[in-house]
């Protein structure tokens, strides 16, 4: 891959830190029923995870967006849980 | 000591390499076209509310084309920037706060019609607009307006190098004159 198209490591770290902050907000949003916030986060992760080289997060973004659209709280809880594990795994293996 | 000597020796041989005619010719062949293109695109407006995406694209496009890349995080910030200056290319996210991509362009088009201090370039040219979204291409069509011309769609859900390659293709087509696809 040419140097100009690589993502700097610092940007990847910031990306993961932002997702950790998002996950905390997602848990609050599930409790308060803020489905539009959950849909927005899912949509963004669906769009940007691959660009940052975190392909594993992309399907979780899709699942989050879909569950938020259908207001399916049990699925939302599971997806946010899976998302948390996936981010923790990336932190352990890639950061 | 030995390591330092090797590093110094390596630097000298790199300098010799960079100065060599063969290296310069190869470099020119590889990057000359990009530099030519860069001179045609001075200003890009990236309308994107996803801060991760806008930061990385702004950084990479600036490096690749040595041009100004302004970022607007919402439709109203975008409208203000458009009224203040002309852009050679607009990269437009579809799912923006309050308005979607098409509504943003329609509102901007209306606002510009009544803006007395609008830069003159807006009256002479239509600005090519590339929609950049994780939504399907079919859901992101933009009607042609006085100031904007939809030229294509880039999916967000792909690796950065592919996104940058597609943007490069649009910039290349700008130099040859756009045609809607």
Interface residues (C-beta under 8 A of the other chain):
Chain A: X1 X2 X4 X5 X6 X7 X8 X11 X14 X15 X18 X43 X44 X46 X47 X48 X50 X51 X52 X53 X58
Chain B: X50 X51 X52 X53 X55 X56 X59 X60 X63 X64 X95 X133 X134 X156 X157 X158 X159 X160 X161 X163 X164 X165
